[in-house]
Amino acid sequence: MRKIIGRRVFDTNTAEHVCDIRCTAYGGDFRWHETGLFRTASGQWFLAGRGNAFSMWGRDGVGGQVPGEGIKLISNDEALVILEAEDMDDVIEEHFEVVEG
């Protein structure tokens, strides 16, 4: 998937695929999605995926929400929250400064 945002290209084929975001909904559920967390060579985090009408990828259509797909830029803090929720400690240590608690 490829999208231009702010005259910058974001491409899932060239960015680092960091992890997939878990989805507990089954394929026919309106909340189902297939989403990955990516990082560009310049350090910009983004989500890319597709999903049903009530997922983060759903969009307005004629008569209500419909399935959709896209790319969404996120901040370092948002990426960290996702990585912590996905129990990706090794990835957190690779991309973020961590200290002993």
Buried (B, 14 or more C-beta within 10 A) or exposed (E): BEBEEEEEEBBBEEBEEBBEBEBEBEEEBEBBBBBBBBBBEEEBBBBBBBBBBBBBBBEEEEEEBEBBBBBBBBEEEBBBEBBEEBEBEEBBEEBEEEEEE
